Amino acid sequence: QAETFGISAVAHHCGHHYLALLSAAAGATQRAMDHFAAAARVHERCGAPLLMAESLLDWARFVDETGASGPDPADLRRRCADVLAGHGAALLERRLAEEGG
């Protein structure tokens, strides 16, 4: 099930995040978009803001690179910035700034 998380000493994304990346690599644009959207929803619902932020950044980059029809990458990055606020996630904040957020 794509809504499950890997279990280990560190947090892993839900399956939708990885399926989005695999779909993107396979050229399945709409499938990737659907999985990115699902990953963001699952991470939000499960209270995993840093995983959600990373999914939003990957989604924005995918839309930028492919021109896929869907959410505006700037909107995804703004949402990511909102999610990151107050978490002290320096690496994600740096990536957001480097990618135009």
Secondary structure, 3 states (H helix, E strand, C coil): CCCCECCCCCCCCEHHHHHHHHHHHCCCHHHHHHHHHHHHHHHHHCCCHHHHHHHHHHHHHHHHHHCCCCCCHHHHHHHHHHHHCCCCCHHHHHHHHHCCC
